[in-house]
């Protein structure tokens, strides 16, 4: 009878040790999953930050390009206006000369 009791205790202790091992293993697996999740979230956040920086840089570059294009358009418009005024003045002088020649003749 004592032998059975000892065997039962031994089996019970073995079962408890196995259960403790399973519990430790489950806890370790849970900890690893949490670490993986945290690492994934950190990587996603880094990616979001990188994408936001890239978008900001693209927007800044586009704004610079737009400003340069506007500056060039203003410069060309100014040159065209000066050329138009120059031609107008030349024409006015020619008309004036023609009028003076008519008056002289």
ABEGO torsion letter per residue (X at the ends): XAAAAAAAAAAAAAAAAAAAAAAAAAAAAAAAAAAAAAAAAAAAAAAAAAAAAAAAAAAAAAAAAAAAAAAAAAAAAAAAAAAAAAAAAAAAAAAAAAAAAAAAX
